[in-house]
Amino acid sequence: PKLKPKRSKKQDKPVCPIPPPDLPPKFRQLIVEEMGGKGVVLVIQKTIFYSDINLTANHFSIPFSQVKTHDFLNEAEAKELTGKNPMQEWLLDPSMKGTSITFNKWVMGSSSLYVLTNTWNPVVKNNQLKKGDMVQLWSFQVNSLLCFALVKL
C-alpha cells in the first residue's frame, strides 16, 4: 500500500489574517489628542486570573510568553528592569482614571514576567475587575515617559 505524505493541519486551514486589535476610540482620543501620547502598542491581551485579583498578591502579571511585542520598552527602560529596579509609571485604568503604578520584571526560575504592583488592588476594586474578564494592556509614551492603559473588553 502506498503511503500518502502527511499534511500538516496548518495547510488545511484557510489563512485569514486577524487584524490587530485597536485601542477603543475614547482611549485613543484621550491618549493621543488630549495627552499627546505617542507609540501606542498592545502589550498583552489576557483573561484575568485569580492571582490578578487576589488582594494579598496585589499584582497584575504579564507573562513574557503572552506579550505581543517587547518593543514597548526603550533601551533605558529595559536596562532599568534588568537591573531589578522597579519603575513608577502612569496607568490609565478602564474607567479612564489615571493612577501611579509600579512596573517591574520578575524572574521566576526559567520564566520571566512583567508585573504591575503596589497600587494594583485599588484598580481592581474601582473597576470591578473579576476572574474571567478579558483585558488589554497598552503602552504609550507621553513626553518620553512610559505609560499604560488598561482596557476591559
DOVEX-960649 format. One record per residue: x, y, z of N, C-alpha, C, O in turn; residue in three letters. Coordinates in steps of 0.1 Angstrom, whole numbers, padded with zeros to 4 digits, always signed. Layout:
XYZXYZXYZXYZALA...
This chain:
+0008-0012+0000+0000+0000+0000+0009+0013+0000+0019+0014+0007PRO+0005+0022-0008+0012+0035-0009+0008+0044+0003-0004+0045+0006LYS+0018+0050+0009+0015+0059+0020+0014+0073+0014+0022+0078+0006LEU+0004+0080+0019+0002+0094+0015+0011+0102+0023+0013+0100+0035LYS+0017+0112+0017+0025+0121+0025+0017+0129+0035+0006+0133+0033PRO+0022+0130+0047+0014+0137+0058+0013+0151+0055+0023+0158+0051LYS+0002+0157+0057+0000+0171+0055-0002+0177+0069-0009+0171+0077ARG+0004+0188+0071+0002+0194+0084-0012+0200+0085-0018+0204+0075SER-0017+0201+0097-0030+0207+0099-0031+0221+0095-0041+0226+0090LYS-0020+0229+0096-0020+0243+0092-0023+0245+0077-0030+0255+0074LYS-0019+0235+0069-0022+0237+0055-0037+0236+0052-0042+0241+0042GLN-0044+0228+0060-0058+0226+0058-0067+0238+0061-0077+0240+0055ASP-0062+0246+0070-0070+0258+0074-0067+0270+0065-0056+0273+0062LYS-0078+0276+0060-0076+0288+0052-0070+0299+0061-0074+0301+0073PRO-0060+0306+0056-0053+0316+0064-0061+0329+0062-0062+0334+0051VAL-0066+0334+0074-0073+0346+0073-0067+0355+0084-0068+0353+0096CYS-0060+0365+0079-0052+0374+0088-0062+0380+0098-0072+0386+0094PRO-0058+0380+0111-0066+0386+0121-0061+0400+0123-0049+0402+0127ILE-0069+0410+0120-0063+0424+0122-0060+0426+0136-0067+0422+0145PRO-0049+0433+0139-0045+0436+0153-0056+0444+0159-0062+0453+0153PRO-0059+0441+0172-0070+0449+0179-0066+0464+0179-0054+0467+0179PRO-0076+0472+0180-0073+0486+0180-0078+0492+0194-0087+0487+0200ASP-0071+0502+0198-0074+0509+0210-0088+0515+0209-0090+0522+0199LEU-0097+0513+0218-0110+0519+0217-0109+0534+0215-0100+0541+0221PRO-0118+0540+0206-0117+0554+0203-0116+0564+0214-0109+0573+0214PRO-0124+0561+0225-0124+0571+0236-0110+0571+0243-0105+0581+0248LYS-0103+0559+0244-0090+0559+0249-0080+0566+0240-0071+0573+0244PHE-0081+0563+0227-0072+0569+0217-0073+0584+0217-0063+0591+0217ARG-0086+0589+0218-0088+0604+0219-0081+0610+0231-0073+0620+0230GLN-0083+0604+0242-0077+0609+0255-0061+0608+0254-0054+0618+0257LEU-0056+0596+0250-0042+0594+0250-0035+0602+0239-0025+0610+0242ILE-0040+0601+0227-0033+0608+0216-0036+0623+0215-0027+0631+0214VAL-0049+0626+0215-0052+0640+0213-0051+0649+0225-0046+0660+0225GLU-0055+0644+0237-0055+0652+0249-0042+0652+0257-0037+0662+0262GLU-0036+0640+0257-0024+0638+0265-0011+0639+0256+0000+0641+0261MET-0013+0639+0243-0001+0639+0234+0007+0626+0234+0019+0626+0232GLY+0000+0615+0237+0007+0602+0237+0011+0598+0223+0005+0600+0213GLY+0022+0590+0223+0028+0585+0210+0032+0571+0212+0033+0566+0223LYS+0033+0564+0201+0038+0550+0201+0029+0540+0209+0034+0533+0217GLY+0016+0541+0206+0006+0532+0213+0008+0518+0208+0007+0515+0196VAL+0011+0509+0217+0014+0495+0214+0006+0485+0223+0005+0488+0235VAL+0000+0475+0218-0007+0465+0226+0004+0456+0232+0012+0449+0225LEU+0005+0455+0245+0014+0447+0252+0009+0433+0254+0016+0423+0251VAL-0003+0432+0259-0009+0419+0262-0024+0420+0262-0030+0430+0265ILE-0030+0409+0257-0045+0407+0259-0046+0394+0266-0042+0384+0262GLN-0053+0395+0278-0054+0382+0286-0066+0382+0294-0073+0392+0296LYS-0069+0370+0299-0080+0368+0308-0075+0370+0322-0064+0366+0326THR-0083+0377+0330-0079+0380+0344-0080+0366+0351-0090+0359+0351ILE-0069+0363+0358-0069+0351+0366-0070+0354+0381-0070+0366+0385PHE-0073+0344+0389-0074+0346+0403-0062+0354+0409-0064+0363+0417TYR-0050+0350+0405-0038+0356+0410-0038+0372+0407-0032+0379+0414SER-0045+0376+0396-0045+0390+0393-0055+0398+0401-0053+0410+0402ASP-0064+0391+0408-0074+0399+0417-0072+0395+0431-0080+0400+0440ILE-0063+0386+0434-0060+0382+0448-0055+0394+0456-0044+0399+0453ASN-0062+0399+0466-0058+0411+0473-0045+0409+0480-0038+0419+0481LEU-0041+0397+0485-0028+0396+0492-0017+0396+0482-0006+0400+0485THR-0019+0392+0469-0009+0392+0459-0007+0406+0454+0005+0410+0452ALA-0017+0414+0452-0016+0428+0448-0008+0430+0435+0001+0439+0435ASN-0010+0422+0425-0002+0424+0412-0010+0419+0400-0018+0410+0401HIS-0007+0425+0389-0012+0420+0376+0000+0415+0368+0010+0422+0366PHE-0001+0402+0365+0010+0395+0358+0009+0396+0343-0002+0395+0337SER+0021+0398+0337+0022+0400+0323+0033+0390+0318+0044+0394+0316ILE+0029+0377+0317+0039+0367+0313+0046+0370+0299+0039+0373+0290PRO+0059+0369+0299+0067+0371+0287+0061+0363+0275+0061+0368+0264PHE+0057+0351+0278+0052+0342+0267+0039+0347+0261+0036+0343+0249SER+0032+0357+0267+0020+0362+0262+0021+0376+0257+0012+0382+0251GLN+0033+0382+0259+0035+0396+0255+0036+0397+0240+0043+0389+0233VAL+0028+0406+0234+0027+0407+0219+0040+0412+0213+0044+0407+0203LYS+0046+0421+0219+0059+0427+0215+0066+0433+0227+0060+0439+0235THR+0079+0430+0227+0087+0436+0238+0093+0450+0234+0100+0456+0242HIS+0089+0454+0222+0094+0467+0217+0087+0479+0224+0091+0491+0221ASP+0078+0477+0233+0072+0488+0240+0082+0495+0250+0079+0506+0254PHE+0092+0488+0254+0102+0494+0263+0114+0499+0254+0119+0493+0245LEU+0119+0511+0258+0131+0516+0252+0143+0510+0259+0141+0503+0269ASN+0154+0512+0253+0167+0506+0258+0169+0509+0273+0173+0500+0281GLU+0167+0522+0277+0170+0526+0291+0160+0519+0300+0164+0514+0311ALA+0147+0518+0296+0137+0511+0305+0140+0497+0306+0139+0491+0317GLU+0144+0490+0295+0147+0476+0296+0159+0473+0305+0159+0464+0313ALA+0169+0482+0304+0181+0481+0313+0177+0483+0327+0182+0476+0336LYS+0169+0493+0330+0164+0496+0344+0157+0483+0350+0160+0480+0361GLU+0149+0477+0342+0142+0465+0347+0151+0453+0349+0150+0445+0358LEU+0161+0452+0340+0170+0441+0341+0179+0443+0353+0183+0433+0359THR+0181+0455+0357+0188+0458+0369+0180+0456+0382+0184+0460+0393GLY+0168+0450+0380+0159+0447+0391+0154+0460+0398+0151+0460+0410LYS+0153+0471+0390+0148+0483+0396+0134+0485+0392+0131+0487+0380ASN+0124+0485+0401+0110+0488+0398+0109+0502+0393+0116+0511+0397PRO+0100+0505+0384+0098+0518+0378+0084+0523+0382+0074+0516+0381MET+0083+0536+0385+0070+0542+0388+0065+0547+0375+0071+0555+0368GLN+0053+0542+0371+0047+0546+0358+0033+0551+0360+0028+0551+0371GLU+0027+0555+0349+0013+0560+0350+0004+0550+0343+0007+0546+0332TRP-0007+0547+0349-0017+0538+0344-0030+0545+0342-0036+0551+0351LEU-0036+0543+0330-0049+0548+0327-0058+0536+0329-0057+0526+0321LEU-0067+0535+0339-0075+0523+0342-0087+0523+0333-0090+0532+0325ASP-0095+0511+0333-0106+0510+0324-0117+0521+0326-0124+0524+0316PRO-0117+0528+0337-0127+0539+0339-0121+0552+0334-0127+0563+0336SER-0109+0551+0328-0101+0562+0323-0096+0572+0334-0094+0584+0332MET-0094+0566+0346-0088+0574+0357-0073+0570+0357-0069+0559+0356LYS-0065+0581+0359-0051+0579+0359-0046+0576+0374-0051+0582+0383GLY-0036+0567+0375-0030+0564+0388-0015+0561+0386-0011+0556+0375THR-0008+0563+0396+0007+0559+0396+0007+0545+0399+0000+0540+0409SER+0016+0537+0392+0017+0523+0395+0031+0518+0393+0039+0524+0386ILE+0035+0508+0400+0049+0503+0399+0049+0492+0389+0041+0482+0389THR+0059+0493+0380+0061+0483+0369+0074+0476+0371+0084+0483+0374PHE+0074+0463+0371+0086+0456+0375+0088+0443+0366+0078+0440+0359ASN+0099+0437+0367+0102+0425+0359+0106+0415+0370+0115+0417+0378LYS+0099+0403+0370+0102+0393+0379+0108+0381+0371+0102+0377+0361TRP+0118+0375+0376+0124+0363+0370+0120+0351+0380+0125+0351+0391VAL+0113+0342+0375+0108+0330+0383+0114+0318+0376+0109+0312+0367MET+0126+0314+0381+0132+0302+0375+0136+0305+0361+0144+0314+0358GLY+0131+0297+0352+0134+0299+0338+0124+0308+0330+0127+0312+0319SER+0114+0312+0337+0104+0321+0330+0105+0335+0337+0108+0337+0349SER+0101+0345+0329+0101+0359+0333+0087+0365+0331+0080+0361+0322SER+0084+0375+0339+0072+0382+0336+0073+0396+0341+0081+0399+0350LEU+0065+0405+0335+0064+0419+0339+0052+0419+0349+0043+0410+0348TYR+0052+0428+0359+0041+0429+0368+0038+0444+0371+0047+0452+0371VAL+0025+0446+0373+0021+0459+0378+0018+0457+0393+0010+0448+0396LEU+0024+0465+0402+0022+0462+0416+0019+0475+0424+0017+0486+0418THR+0019+0474+0437+0017+0485+0446+0003+0491+0447-0005+0489+0456ASN-0001+0497+0436-0015+0503+0436-0024+0495+0427-0034+0501+0423THR-0021+0482+0425-0030+0474+0417-0043+0471+0423-0054+0472+0416TRP-0044+0468+0436-0057+0465+0443-0067+0476+0441-0079+0472+0438ASN-0064+0488+0443-0075+0499+0440-0080+0499+0426-0091+0502+0423PRO-0071+0495+0416-0075+0495+0402-0085+0483+0401-0096+0485+0394VAL-0083+0472+0407-0092+0460+0406-0105+0464+0413-0116+0462+0407VAL-0105+0470+0424-0117+0474+0432-0125+0485+0424-0137+0483+0422LYS-0118+0495+0420-0125+0507+0414-0132+0503+0400-0141+0509+0396ASN-0126+0493+0394-0131+0489+0380-0139+0475+0381-0142+0470+0370ASN-0141+0470+0393-0148+0457+0395-0143+0447+0386-0150+0439+0379GLN-0129+0446+0385-0123+0435+0377-0125+0422+0384-0124+0421+0396LEU-0129+0412+0377-0131+0398+0383-0125+0388+0374-0122+0390+0362LYS-0123+0376+0380-0117+0364+0373-0126+0362+0360-0138+0362+0361LYS-0119+0360+0349-0126+0357+0337-0128+0369+0328-0130+0368+0316GLY-0126+0382+0333-0127+0394+0325-0115+0393+0315-0104+0389+0318ASP-0118+0398+0303-0107+0399+0293-0103+0414+0293-0111+0423+0292MET-0090+0416+0293-0084+0429+0294-0072+0430+0283-0066+0420+0279VAL-0070+0442+0280-0058+0445+0271-0050+0456+0279-0055+0465+0285GLN-0037+0454+0279-0028+0464+0284-0020+0470+0273-0013+0463+0265LEU-0022+0483+0271-0015+0491+0260-0004+0499+0267-0005+0503+0278TRP+0007+0502+0259+0017+0511+0264+0018+0523+0255+0014+0521+0243SER+0022+0534+0260+0024+0546+0251+0034+0555+0259+0037+0553+0270PHE+0039+0565+0252+0048+0574+0257+0042+0588+0258+0036+0592+0248GLN+0044+0595+0269+0040+0609+0269+0052+0616+0274+0058+0614+0285VAL+0057+0625+0265+0070+0633+0268+0081+0623+0272+0088+0625+0281ASN+0082+0612+0264+0091+0601+0265+0091+0594+0279+0101+0587+0283SER+0080+0595+0285+0077+0587+0298+0068+0575+0294+0058+0577+0287LEU+0071+0563+0300+0063+0551+0297+0050+0552+0305+0050+0555+0317LEU+0039+0550+0298+0026+0550+0304+0018+0537+0299+0022+0531+0289CYS+0008+0534+0307+0000+0522+0303-0015+0526+0303-0019+0535+0310PHE-0023+0518+0295-0037+0519+0295-0043+0505+0296-0039+0496+0289ALA-0051+0503+0306-0058+0490+0308-0072+0491+0303-0080+0499+0308LEU-0075+0483+0293-0089+0483+0287-0096+0470+0290-0091+0459+0288VAL-0108+0472+0295-0116+0460+0298-0125+0457+0286-0132+0466+0281LYS-0125+0445+0280-0132+0442+0268-0146+0437+0272-0154+0434+0263LEU
